[in-house]
Amino acid sequence: MLLEPTQNPARESNSVSRTRRSLMGIVATSAVLLLAGCATGNSREAERGRARDAERTSVVDSLQQTATTSLISATPPSTPVSDDTGE
């Protein structure tokens, strides 16, 4: 007895898979182009950035000095320990 031919389910999903792969390729290409566009710059911009950074003063040093000063000034003075042994 001959069986009726059926369509292979793998063939149906193959066209969906091909469409999905194409879409993922387009998305990946768009992401790469977007990142490449954002990464533009030249040596003049880098030199300006270095000069701007060199002009800035260090904020951390002044914060550390302030924190140390407030810690030292907030510490109560020490009291002398008396020797109560009676000698």
PDB file of N, CA, C and O in Angstrom:
ATOM      1  N   MET A   1       0.829  -1.161   0.000  1.00  0.00           N
ATOM      2  CA  MET A   1       0.000   0.000   0.000  1.00  0.00           C
ATOM      3  C   MET A   1       0.891   1.249   0.000  1.00  0.00           C
ATOM      4  O   MET A   1       1.815   1.364   0.806  1.00  0.00           O
ATOM      5  N   LEU A   2       0.610   2.148  -0.884  1.00  0.00           N
ATOM      6  CA  LEU A   2       1.387   3.364  -1.006  1.00  0.00           C
ATOM      7  C   LEU A   2       0.827   4.429  -0.072  1.00  0.00           C
ATOM      8  O   LEU A   2      -0.385   4.571   0.084  1.00  0.00           O
ATOM      9  N   LEU A   3       1.723   5.156   0.531  1.00  0.00           N
ATOM     10  CA  LEU A   3       1.315   6.242   1.412  1.00  0.00           C
ATOM     11  C   LEU A   3       1.232   7.537   0.624  1.00  0.00           C
ATOM     12  O   LEU A   3       1.939   7.736  -0.363  1.00  0.00           O
ATOM     13  N   GLU A   4       0.372   8.390   1.076  1.00  0.00           N
ATOM     14  CA  GLU A   4       0.230   9.684   0.433  1.00  0.00           C
ATOM     15  C   GLU A   4       1.434  10.552   0.813  1.00  0.00           C
ATOM     16  O   GLU A   4       1.801  10.602   1.986  1.00  0.00           O
ATOM     17  N   PRO A   5       2.048  11.227  -0.144  1.00  0.00           N
ATOM     18  CA  PRO A   5       3.211  12.049   0.193  1.00  0.00           C
ATOM     19  C   PRO A   5       2.793  13.242   1.064  1.00  0.00           C
ATOM     20  O   PRO A   5       1.764  13.875   0.831  1.00  0.00           O
ATOM     21  N   THR A   6       3.602  13.516   2.042  1.00  0.00           N
ATOM     22  CA  THR A   6       3.346  14.657   2.926  1.00  0.00           C
ATOM     23  C   THR A   6       4.476  15.657   2.766  1.00  0.00           C
ATOM     24  O   THR A   6       5.586  15.319   2.355  1.00  0.00           O
ATOM     25  N   GLN A   7       4.162  16.872   3.096  1.00  0.00           N
ATOM     26  CA  GLN A   7       5.183  17.919   2.997  1.00  0.00           C
ATOM     27  C   GLN A   7       6.083  17.847   4.220  1.00  0.00           C
ATOM     28  O   GLN A   7       5.608  17.649   5.338  1.00  0.00           O
ATOM     29  N   ASN A   8       7.355  18.005   4.009  1.00  0.00           N
ATOM     30  CA  ASN A   8       8.347  17.954   5.077  1.00  0.00           C
ATOM     31  C   ASN A   8       8.213  19.215   5.936  1.00  0.00           C
ATOM     32  O   ASN A   8       8.315  20.317   5.398  1.00  0.00           O
ATOM     33  N   PRO A   9       7.985  19.096   7.277  1.00  0.00           N
ATOM     34  CA  PRO A   9       7.870  20.289   8.114  1.00  0.00           C
ATOM     35  C   PRO A   9       9.155  21.105   8.160  1.00  0.00           C
ATOM     36  O   PRO A   9       9.110  22.303   8.441  1.00  0.00           O
ATOM     37  N   ALA A  10      10.278  20.492   7.895  1.00  0.00           N
ATOM     38  CA  ALA A  10      11.545  21.218   7.895  1.00  0.00           C
ATOM     39  C   ALA A  10      11.587  22.231   6.757  1.00  0.00           C
ATOM     40  O   ALA A  10      12.220  23.279   6.891  1.00  0.00           O
ATOM     41  N   ARG A  11      10.924  21.939   5.638  1.00  0.00           N
ATOM     42  CA  ARG A  11      10.913  22.858   4.509  1.00  0.00           C
ATOM     43  C   ARG A  11      10.107  24.110   4.834  1.00  0.00           C
ATOM     44  O   ARG A  11      10.466  25.204   4.400  1.00  0.00           O
ATOM     45  N   GLU A  12       9.019  23.962   5.595  1.00  0.00           N
ATOM     46  CA  GLU A  12       8.216  25.122   5.966  1.00  0.00           C
ATOM     47  C   GLU A  12       9.021  26.057   6.869  1.00  0.00           C
ATOM     48  O   GLU A  12       9.030  27.270   6.663  1.00  0.00           O
ATOM     49  N   SER A  13       9.686  25.495   7.853  1.00  0.00           N
ATOM     50  CA  SER A  13      10.453  26.325   8.776  1.00  0.00           C
ATOM     51  C   SER A  13      11.726  26.854   8.129  1.00  0.00           C
ATOM     52  O   SER A  13      12.323  27.808   8.630  1.00  0.00           O
ATOM     53  N   ASN A  14      12.149  26.248   7.024  1.00  0.00           N
ATOM     54  CA  ASN A  14      13.357  26.700   6.348  1.00  0.00           C
ATOM     55  C   ASN A  14      13.156  28.107   5.787  1.00  0.00           C
ATOM     56  O   ASN A  14      14.062  28.937   5.860  1.00  0.00           O
ATOM     57  N   SER A  15      11.983  28.378   5.231  1.00  0.00           N
ATOM     58  CA  SER A  15      11.742  29.722   4.702  1.00  0.00           C
ATOM     59  C   SER A  15      11.638  30.731   5.842  1.00  0.00           C
ATOM     60  O   SER A  15      12.080  31.871   5.698  1.00  0.00           O
ATOM     61  N   VAL A  16      11.054  30.323   6.983  1.00  0.00           N
ATOM     62  CA  VAL A  16      10.983  31.198   8.152  1.00  0.00           C
ATOM     63  C   VAL A  16      12.384  31.432   8.690  1.00  0.00           C
ATOM     64  O   VAL A  16      12.736  32.547   9.075  1.00  0.00           O
ATOM     65  N   SER A  17      13.175  30.374   8.713  1.00  0.00           N
ATOM     66  CA  SER A  17      14.542  30.490   9.201  1.00  0.00           C
ATOM     67  C   SER A  17      15.357  31.428   8.313  1.00  0.00           C
ATOM     68  O   SER A  17      16.155  32.223   8.808  1.00  0.00           O
ATOM     69  N   ARG A  18      15.152  31.329   7.002  1.00  0.00           N
ATOM     70  CA  ARG A  18      15.881  32.187   6.076  1.00  0.00           C
ATOM     71  C   ARG A  18      15.485  33.651   6.282  1.00  0.00           C
ATOM     72  O   ARG A  18      16.339  34.538   6.252  1.00  0.00           O
ATOM     73  N   THR A  19      14.207  33.899   6.489  1.00  0.00           N
ATOM     74  CA  THR A  19      13.738  35.260   6.736  1.00  0.00           C
ATOM     75  C   THR A  19      14.297  35.786   8.047  1.00  0.00           C
ATOM     76  O   THR A  19      14.727  36.936   8.135  1.00  0.00           O
ATOM     77  N   ARG A  20      14.287  34.933   9.063  1.00  0.00           N
ATOM     78  CA  ARG A  20      14.816  35.341  10.371  1.00  0.00           C
ATOM     79  C   ARG A  20      16.313  35.636  10.283  1.00  0.00           C
ATOM     80  O   ARG A  20      16.801  36.597  10.877  1.00  0.00           O
ATOM     81  N   ARG A  21      17.035  34.798   9.533  1.00  0.00           N
ATOM     82  CA  ARG A  21      18.473  35.041   9.377  1.00  0.00           C
ATOM     83  C   ARG A  21      18.738  36.348   8.645  1.00  0.00           C
ATOM     84  O   ARG A  21      19.652  37.091   9.004  1.00  0.00           O
ATOM     85  N   SER A  22      17.948  36.627   7.631  1.00  0.00           N
ATOM     86  CA  SER A  22      18.104  37.882   6.889  1.00  0.00           C
ATOM     87  C   SER A  22      17.838  39.079   7.792  1.00  0.00           C
ATOM     88  O   SER A  22      18.575  40.065   7.768  1.00  0.00           O
ATOM     89  N   LEU A  23      16.782  38.983   8.584  1.00  0.00           N
ATOM     90  CA  LEU A  23      16.447  40.072   9.497  1.00  0.00           C
ATOM     91  C   LEU A  23      17.546  40.271  10.540  1.00  0.00           C
ATOM     92  O   LEU A  23      17.913  41.407  10.838  1.00  0.00           O
ATOM     93  N   MET A  24      18.063  39.201  11.086  1.00  0.00           N
ATOM     94  CA  MET A  24      19.148  39.304  12.068  1.00  0.00           C
ATOM     95  C   MET A  24      20.408  39.884  11.429  1.00  0.00           C
ATOM     96  O   MET A  24      21.138  40.637  12.074  1.00  0.00           O
ATOM     97  N   GLY A  25      20.666  39.541  10.179  1.00  0.00           N
ATOM     98  CA  GLY A  25      21.814  40.108   9.470  1.00  0.00           C
ATOM     99  C   GLY A  25      21.674  41.609   9.285  1.00  0.00           C
ATOM    100  O   GLY A  25      22.638  42.358   9.444  1.00  0.00           O
ATOM    101  N   ILE A  26      20.460  42.043   8.945  1.00  0.00           N
ATOM    102  CA  ILE A  26      20.208  43.470   8.773  1.00  0.00           C
ATOM    103  C   ILE A  26      20.371  44.207  10.099  1.00  0.00           C
ATOM    104  O   ILE A  26      20.955  45.290  10.144  1.00  0.00           O
ATOM    105  N   VAL A  27      19.855  43.617  11.180  1.00  0.00           N
ATOM    106  CA  VAL A  27      19.977  44.239  12.504  1.00  0.00           C
ATOM    107  C   VAL A  27      21.449  44.323  12.920  1.00  0.00           C
ATOM    108  O   VAL A  27      21.897  45.357  13.416  1.00  0.00           O
ATOM    109  N   ALA A  28      22.196  43.242  12.720  1.00  0.00           N
ATOM    110  CA  ALA A  28      23.610  43.234  13.102  1.00  0.00           C
ATOM    111  C   ALA A  28      24.402  44.254  12.289  1.00  0.00           C
ATOM    112  O   ALA A  28      25.255  44.955  12.834  1.00  0.00           O
ATOM    113  N   THR A  29      24.127  44.338  11.003  1.00  0.00           N
ATOM    114  CA  THR A  29      24.822  45.308  10.156  1.00  0.00           C
ATOM    115  C   THR A  29      24.497  46.734  10.585  1.00  0.00           C
ATOM    116  O   THR A  29      25.377  47.595  10.625  1.00  0.00           O
ATOM    117  N   SER A  30      23.228  46.977  10.905  1.00  0.00           N
ATOM    118  CA  SER A  30      22.835  48.315  11.367  1.00  0.00           C
ATOM    119  C   SER A  30      23.537  48.670  12.670  1.00  0.00           C
ATOM    120  O   SER A  30      23.976  49.807  12.842  1.00  0.00           O
ATOM    121  N   ALA A  31      23.652  47.705  13.599  1.00  0.00           N
ATOM    122  CA  ALA A  31      24.322  47.960  14.874  1.00  0.00           C
ATOM    123  C   ALA A  31      25.800  48.284  14.657  1.00  0.00           C
ATOM    124  O   ALA A  31      26.339  49.191  15.291  1.00  0.00           O
ATOM    125  N   VAL A  32      26.444  47.551  13.771  1.00  0.00           N
ATOM    126  CA  VAL A  32      27.864  47.795  13.495  1.00  0.00           C
ATOM    127  C   VAL A  32      28.050  49.179  12.877  1.00  0.00           C
ATOM    128  O   VAL A  32      28.972  49.905  13.247  1.00  0.00           O
ATOM    129  N   LEU A  33      27.183  49.541  11.943  1.00  0.00           N
ATOM    130  CA  LEU A  33      27.293  50.866  11.313  1.00  0.00           C
ATOM    131  C   LEU A  33      27.021  51.980  12.306  1.00  0.00           C
ATOM    132  O   LEU A  33      27.667  53.027  12.255  1.00  0.00           O
ATOM    133  N   LEU A  34      26.069  51.769  13.209  1.00  0.00           N
ATOM    134  CA  LEU A  34      25.773  52.781  14.224  1.00  0.00           C
ATOM    135  C   LEU A  34      26.968  52.977  15.153  1.00  0.00           C
ATOM    136  O   LEU A  34      27.341  54.112  15.451  1.00  0.00           O
ATOM    137  N   LEU A  35      27.565  51.885  15.610  1.00  0.00           N
ATOM    138  CA  LEU A  35      28.729  51.991  16.494  1.00  0.00           C
ATOM    139  C   LEU A  35      29.917  52.611  15.774  1.00  0.00           C
ATOM    140  O   LEU A  35      30.662  53.392  16.366  1.00  0.00           O
ATOM    141  N   ALA A  36      30.097  52.275  14.520  1.00  0.00           N
ATOM    142  CA  ALA A  36      31.207  52.855  13.759  1.00  0.00           C
ATOM    143  C   ALA A  36      30.996  54.350  13.572  1.00  0.00           C
ATOM    144  O   ALA A  36      31.961  55.115  13.588  1.00  0.00           O
ATOM    145  N   GLY A  37      29.764  54.773  13.398  1.00  0.00           N
ATOM    146  CA  GLY A  37      29.478  56.192  13.247  1.00  0.00           C
ATOM    147  C   GLY A  37      29.716  56.973  14.519  1.00  0.00           C
ATOM    148  O   GLY A  37      30.100  58.142  14.470  1.00  0.00           O
ATOM    149  N   CYS A  38      29.491  56.337  15.667  1.00  0.00           N
ATOM    150  CA  CYS A  38      29.692  57.014  16.951  1.00  0.00           C
ATOM    151  C   CYS A  38      31.163  57.079  17.338  1.00  0.00           C
ATOM    152  O   CYS A  38      31.539  57.877  18.197  1.00  0.00           O
ATOM    153  N   ALA A  39      31.983  56.270  16.733  1.00  0.00           N
ATOM    154  CA  ALA A  39      33.388  56.184  17.122  1.00  0.00           C
ATOM    155  C   ALA A  39      34.273  57.109  16.308  1.00  0.00           C
ATOM    156  O   ALA A  39      35.482  56.890  16.221  1.00  0.00           O
ATOM    157  N   THR A  40      33.699  58.125  15.720  1.00  0.00           N
ATOM    158  CA  THR A  40      34.515  59.031  14.917  1.00  0.00           C
ATOM    159  C   THR A  40      35.267  59.992  15.820  1.00  0.00           C
ATOM    160  O   THR A  40      34.817  60.307  16.922  1.00  0.00           O
ATOM    161  N   GLY A  41      36.358  60.432  15.368  1.00  0.00           N
ATOM    162  CA  GLY A  41      37.194  61.359  16.119  1.00  0.00           C
ATOM    163  C   GLY A  41      38.531  61.462  15.418  1.00  0.00           C
ATOM    164  O   GLY A  41      38.847  60.660  14.540  1.00  0.00           O
ATOM    165  N   ASN A  42      39.305  62.444  15.805  1.00  0.00           N
ATOM    166  CA  ASN A  42      40.609  62.581  15.183  1.00  0.00           C
ATOM    167  C   ASN A  42      41.612  63.033  16.224  1.00  0.00           C
ATOM    168  O   ASN A  42      41.275  63.218  17.393  1.00  0.00           O
ATOM    169  N   SER A  43      42.818  63.203  15.796  1.00  0.00           N
ATOM    170  CA  SER A  43      43.886  63.544  16.740  1.00  0.00           C
ATOM    171  C   SER A  43      43.717  64.945  17.307  1.00  0.00           C
ATOM    172  O   SER A  43      44.130  65.210  18.435  1.00  0.00           O
ATOM    173  N   ARG A  44      43.106  65.854  16.527  1.00  0.00           N
ATOM    174  CA  ARG A  44      42.892  67.206  17.045  1.00  0.00           C
ATOM    175  C   ARG A  44      41.920  67.194  18.225  1.00  0.00           C
ATOM    176  O   ARG A  44      42.129  67.885  19.222  1.00  0.00           O
ATOM    177  N   GLU A  45      40.862  66.405  18.099  1.00  0.00           N
ATOM    178  CA  GLU A  45      39.905  66.297  19.209  1.00  0.00           C
ATOM    179  C   GLU A  45      40.561  65.665  20.431  1.00  0.00           C
ATOM    180  O   GLU A  45      40.313  66.087  21.560  1.00  0.00           O
ATOM    181  N   ALA A  46      41.386  64.670  20.210  1.00  0.00           N
ATOM    182  CA  ALA A  46      42.075  64.019  21.321  1.00  0.00           C
ATOM    183  C   ALA A  46      43.030  64.975  22.009  1.00  0.00           C
ATOM    184  O   ALA A  46      43.137  64.978  23.236  1.00  0.00           O
ATOM    185  N   GLU A  47      43.722  65.785  21.224  1.00  0.00           N
ATOM    186  CA  GLU A  47      44.666  66.758  21.792  1.00  0.00           C
ATOM    187  C   GLU A  47      43.919  67.823  22.601  1.00  0.00           C
ATOM    188  O   GLU A  47      44.385  68.236  23.663  1.00  0.00           O
ATOM    189  N   ARG A  48      42.766  68.264  22.101  1.00  0.00           N
ATOM    190  CA  ARG A  48      41.961  69.229  22.858  1.00  0.00           C
ATOM    191  C   ARG A  48      41.489  68.627  24.178  1.00  0.00           C
ATOM    192  O   ARG A  48      41.483  69.300  25.209  1.00  0.00           O
ATOM    193  N   GLY A  49      41.098  67.366  24.139  1.00  0.00           N
ATOM    194  CA  GLY A  49      40.656  66.701  25.361  1.00  0.00           C
ATOM    195  C   GLY A  49      41.776  66.573  26.375  1.00  0.00           C
ATOM    196  O   GLY A  49      41.563  66.782  27.570  1.00  0.00           O
ATOM    197  N   ARG A  50      42.969  66.231  25.907  1.00  0.00           N
ATOM    198  CA  ARG A  50      44.120  66.133  26.818  1.00  0.00           C
ATOM    199  C   ARG A  50      44.436  67.480  27.446  1.00  0.00           C
ATOM    200  O   ARG A  50      44.716  67.557  28.643  1.00  0.00           O
ATOM    201  N   ALA A  51      44.394  68.542  26.649  1.00  0.00           N
ATOM    202  CA  ALA A  51      44.681  69.877  27.170  1.00  0.00           C
ATOM    203  C   ALA A  51      43.621  70.298  28.189  1.00  0.00           C
ATOM    204  O   ALA A  51      43.948  70.897  29.213  1.00  0.00           O
ATOM    205  N   ARG A  52      42.362  69.988  27.914  1.00  0.00           N
ATOM    206  CA  ARG A  52      41.282  70.339  28.846  1.00  0.00           C
ATOM    207  C   ARG A  52      41.442  69.567  30.160  1.00  0.00           C
ATOM    208  O   ARG A  52      41.228  70.123  31.237  1.00  0.00           O
ATOM    209  N   ASP A  53      41.818  68.291  30.072  1.00  0.00           N
ATOM    210  CA  ASP A  53      42.029  67.504  31.284  1.00  0.00           C
ATOM    211  C   ASP A  53      43.229  68.008  32.088  1.00  0.00           C
ATOM    212  O   ASP A  53      43.213  67.967  33.318  1.00  0.00           O
ATOM    213  N   ALA A  54      44.259  68.478  31.402  1.00  0.00           N
ATOM    214  CA  ALA A  54      45.447  68.970  32.098  1.00  0.00           C
ATOM    215  C   ALA A  54      45.154  70.265  32.853  1.00  0.00           C
ATOM    216  O   ALA A  54      45.796  70.548  33.865  1.00  0.00           O
ATOM    217  N   GLU A  55      44.190  71.054  32.371  1.00  0.00           N
ATOM    218  CA  GLU A  55      43.856  72.314  33.033  1.00  0.00           C
ATOM    219  C   GLU A  55      43.004  72.122  34.277  1.00  0.00           C
ATOM    220  O   GLU A  55      42.957  73.001  35.138  1.00  0.00           O
ATOM    221  N   ARG A  56      42.348  71.011  34.377  1.00  0.00           N
ATOM    222  CA  ARG A  56      41.454  70.787  35.520  1.00  0.00           C
ATOM    223  C   ARG A  56      42.258  70.562  36.794  1.00  0.00           C
ATOM    224  O   ARG A  56      43.335  69.965  36.774  1.00  0.00           O
ATOM    225  N   THR A  57      41.709  71.053  37.899  1.00  0.00           N
ATOM    226  CA  THR A  57      42.368  70.820  39.179  1.00  0.00           C
ATOM    227  C   THR A  57      41.830  69.542  39.795  1.00  0.00           C
ATOM    228  O   THR A  57      40.727  69.097  39.479  1.00  0.00           O
ATOM    229  N   SER A  58      42.608  68.975  40.658  1.00  0.00           N
ATOM    230  CA  SER A  58      42.214  67.727  41.289  1.00  0.00           C
ATOM    231  C   SER A  58      41.209  67.994  42.394  1.00  0.00           C
ATOM    232  O   SER A  58      41.502  68.708  43.353  1.00  0.00           O
ATOM    233  N   VAL A  59      40.042  67.426  42.258  1.00  0.00           N
ATOM    234  CA  VAL A  59      38.997  67.584  43.266  1.00  0.00           C
ATOM    235  C   VAL A  59      39.231  66.617  44.419  1.00  0.00           C
ATOM    236  O   VAL A  59      38.885  66.913  45.563  1.00  0.00           O
ATOM    237  N   VAL A  60      39.810  65.478  44.123  1.00  0.00           N
ATOM    238  CA  VAL A  60      40.012  64.449  45.140  1.00  0.00           C
ATOM    239  C   VAL A  60      40.959  64.935  46.228  1.00  0.00           C
ATOM    240  O   VAL A  60      40.720  64.683  47.410  1.00  0.00           O
ATOM    241  N   ASP A  61      42.035  65.629  45.849  1.00  0.00           N
ATOM    242  CA  ASP A  61      42.986  66.120  46.855  1.00  0.00           C
ATOM    243  C   ASP A  61      42.313  67.064  47.842  1.00  0.00           C
ATOM    244  O   ASP A  61      42.526  66.956  49.050  1.00  0.00           O
ATOM    245  N   SER A  62      41.504  67.985  47.338  1.00  0.00           N
ATOM    246  CA  SER A  62      40.847  68.932  48.248  1.00  0.00           C
ATOM    247  C   SER A  62      39.807  68.229  49.114  1.00  0.00           C
ATOM    248  O   SER A  62      39.626  68.593  50.276  1.00  0.00           O
ATOM    249  N   LEU A  63      39.130  67.242  48.572  1.00  0.00           N
ATOM    250  CA  LEU A  63      38.162  66.489  49.378  1.00  0.00           C
ATOM    251  C   LEU A  63      38.868  65.705  50.480  1.00  0.00           C
ATOM    252  O   LEU A  63      38.383  65.648  51.610  1.00  0.00           O
ATOM    253  N   GLN A  64      40.009  65.102  50.156  1.00  0.00           N
ATOM    254  CA  GLN A  64      40.746  64.361  51.174  1.00  0.00           C
ATOM    255  C   GLN A  64      41.246  65.292  52.267  1.00  0.00           C
ATOM    256  O   GLN A  64      41.206  64.938  53.445  1.00  0.00           O
ATOM    257  N   GLN A  65      41.720  66.485  51.892  1.00  0.00           N
ATOM    258  CA  GLN A  65      42.184  67.439  52.893  1.00  0.00           C
ATOM    259  C   GLN A  65      41.038  67.870  53.791  1.00  0.00           C
ATOM    260  O   GLN A  65      41.209  67.972  55.006  1.00  0.00           O
ATOM    261  N   THR A  66      39.877  68.123  53.211  1.00  0.00           N
ATOM    262  CA  THR A  66      38.723  68.541  53.995  1.00  0.00           C
ATOM    263  C   THR A  66      38.283  67.430  54.938  1.00  0.00           C
ATOM    264  O   THR A  66      37.980  67.693  56.101  1.00  0.00           O
ATOM    265  N   ALA A  67      38.243  66.194  54.453  1.00  0.00           N
ATOM    266  CA  ALA A  67      37.821  65.067  55.284  1.00  0.00           C
ATOM    267  C   ALA A  67      38.806  64.853  56.431  1.00  0.00           C
ATOM    268  O   ALA A  67      38.393  64.578  57.558  1.00  0.00           O
ATOM    269  N   THR A  68      40.088  64.974  56.156  1.00  0.00           N
ATOM    270  CA  THR A  68      41.090  64.789  57.199  1.00  0.00           C
ATOM    271  C   THR A  68      40.996  65.898  58.241  1.00  0.00           C
ATOM    272  O   THR A  68      41.081  65.631  59.440  1.00  0.00           O
ATOM    273  N   THR A  69      40.823  67.125  57.797  1.00  0.00           N
ATOM    274  CA  THR A  69      40.702  68.253  58.725  1.00  0.00           C
ATOM    275  C   THR A  69      39.476  68.109  59.608  1.00  0.00           C
ATOM    276  O   THR A  69      39.554  68.346  60.814  1.00  0.00           O
ATOM    277  N   SER A  70      38.358  67.731  59.038  1.00  0.00           N
ATOM    278  CA  SER A  70      37.145  67.588  59.857  1.00  0.00           C
ATOM    279  C   SER A  70      37.276  66.419  60.823  1.00  0.00           C
ATOM    280  O   SER A  70      36.739  66.476  61.929  1.00  0.00           O
ATOM    281  N   LEU A  71      37.970  65.375  60.434  1.00  0.00           N
ATOM    282  CA  LEU A  71      38.172  64.237  61.325  1.00  0.00           C
ATOM    283  C   LEU A  71      39.065  64.637  62.499  1.00  0.00           C
ATOM    284  O   LEU A  71      38.780  64.286  63.643  1.00  0.00           O
ATOM    285  N   ILE A  72      40.137  65.367  62.219  1.00  0.00           N
ATOM    286  CA  ILE A  72      41.063  65.773  63.278  1.00  0.00           C
ATOM    287  C   ILE A  72      40.415  66.798  64.202  1.00  0.00           C
ATOM    288  O   ILE A  72      40.579  66.721  65.419  1.00  0.00           O
ATOM    289  N   SER A  73      39.683  67.756  63.639  1.00  0.00           N
ATOM    290  CA  SER A  73      39.080  68.783  64.475  1.00  0.00           C
ATOM    291  C   SER A  73      37.898  68.234  65.279  1.00  0.00           C
ATOM    292  O   SER A  73      37.551  68.809  66.310  1.00  0.00           O
ATOM    293  N   ALA A  74      37.280  67.154  64.843  1.00  0.00           N
ATOM    294  CA  ALA A  74      36.149  66.571  65.565  1.00  0.00           C
ATOM    295  C   ALA A  74      36.605  65.646  66.696  1.00  0.00           C
ATOM    296  O   ALA A  74      35.794  65.265  67.541  1.00  0.00           O
ATOM    297  N   THR A  75      37.862  65.289  66.724  1.00  0.00           N
ATOM    298  CA  THR A  75      38.374  64.405  67.771  1.00  0.00           C
ATOM    299  C   THR A  75      38.572  65.215  69.053  1.00  0.00           C
ATOM    300  O   THR A  75      39.256  66.238  69.039  1.00  0.00           O
ATOM    301  N   PRO A  76      37.978  64.763  70.158  1.00  0.00           N
ATOM    302  CA  PRO A  76      38.147  65.518  71.409  1.00  0.00           C
ATOM    303  C   PRO A  76      39.592  65.421  71.898  1.00  0.00           C
ATOM    304  O   PRO A  76      40.282  64.442  71.612  1.00  0.00           O
ATOM    305  N   PRO A  77      40.042  66.421  72.622  1.00  0.00           N
ATOM    306  CA  PRO A  77      41.415  66.370  73.132  1.00  0.00           C
ATOM    307  C   PRO A  77      41.549  65.245  74.153  1.00  0.00           C
ATOM    308  O   PRO A  77      40.611  64.918  74.881  1.00  0.00           O
ATOM    309  N   SER A  78      42.699  64.688  74.180  1.00  0.00           N
ATOM    310  CA  SER A  78      42.918  63.577  75.116  1.00  0.00           C
ATOM    311  C   SER A  78      43.113  64.130  76.526  1.00  0.00           C
ATOM    312  O   SER A  78      43.656  65.218  76.715  1.00  0.00           O
ATOM    313  N   THR A  79      42.667  63.375  77.486  1.00  0.00           N
ATOM    314  CA  THR A  79      42.840  63.776  78.897  1.00  0.00           C
ATOM    315  C   THR A  79      43.952  62.946  79.503  1.00  0.00           C
ATOM    316  O   THR A  79      44.078  61.760  79.201  1.00  0.00           O
ATOM    317  N   PRO A  80      44.747  63.545  80.341  1.00  0.00           N
ATOM    318  CA  PRO A  80      45.851  62.772  80.936  1.00  0.00           C
ATOM    319  C   PRO A  80      45.292  61.704  81.884  1.00  0.00           C
ATOM    320  O   PRO A  80      44.315  61.931  82.597  1.00  0.00           O
ATOM    321  N   VAL A  81      45.913  60.585  81.871  1.00  0.00           N
ATOM    322  CA  VAL A  81      45.498  59.508  82.742  1.00  0.00           C
ATOM    323  C   VAL A  81      46.230  59.651  84.071  1.00  0.00           C
ATOM    324  O   VAL A  81      47.460  59.693  84.108  1.00  0.00           O
ATOM    325  N   SER A  82      45.474  59.726  85.152  1.00  0.00           N
ATOM    326  CA  SER A  82      46.120  59.882  86.453  1.00  0.00           C
ATOM    327  C   SER A  82      46.414  58.510  87.049  1.00  0.00           C
ATOM    328  O   SER A  82      45.673  57.545  86.863  1.00  0.00           O
ATOM    329  N   ASP A  83      47.506  58.473  87.757  1.00  0.00           N
ATOM    330  CA  ASP A  83      47.904  57.234  88.413  1.00  0.00           C
ATOM    331  C   ASP A  83      47.316  57.231  89.807  1.00  0.00           C
ATOM    332  O   ASP A  83      47.843  57.919  90.682  1.00  0.00           O
ATOM    333  N   ASP A  84      46.265  56.500  90.050  1.00  0.00           N
ATOM    334  CA  ASP A  84      45.563  56.492  91.325  1.00  0.00           C
ATOM    335  C   ASP A  84      46.087  55.415  92.276  1.00  0.00           C
ATOM    336  O   ASP A  84      45.354  54.982  93.166  1.00  0.00           O
ATOM    337  N   THR A  85      47.293  54.986  92.117  1.00  0.00           N
ATOM    338  CA  THR A  85      47.839  53.958  93.013  1.00  0.00           C
ATOM    339  C   THR A  85      48.285  54.544  94.333  1.00  0.00           C
ATOM    340  O   THR A  85      48.522  53.794  95.280  1.00  0.00           O
ATOM    341  N   GLY A  86      48.408  55.849  94.433  1.00  0.00           N
ATOM    342  CA  GLY A  86      48.769  56.499  95.682  1.00  0.00           C
ATOM    343  C   GLY A  86      50.243  56.564  95.949  1.00  0.00           C
ATOM    344  O   GLY A  86      50.629  56.899  97.069  1.00  0.00           O
ATOM    345  N   GLU A  87      51.031  56.286  95.065  1.00  0.00           N
ATOM    346  CA  GLU A  87      52.466  56.317  95.286  1.00  0.00           C
ATOM    347  C   GLU A  87      53.072  57.628  95.053  1.00  0.00           C
ATOM    348  O   GLU A  87      54.283  57.785  95.207  1.00  0.00           O
TER     349      GLU A  87
END
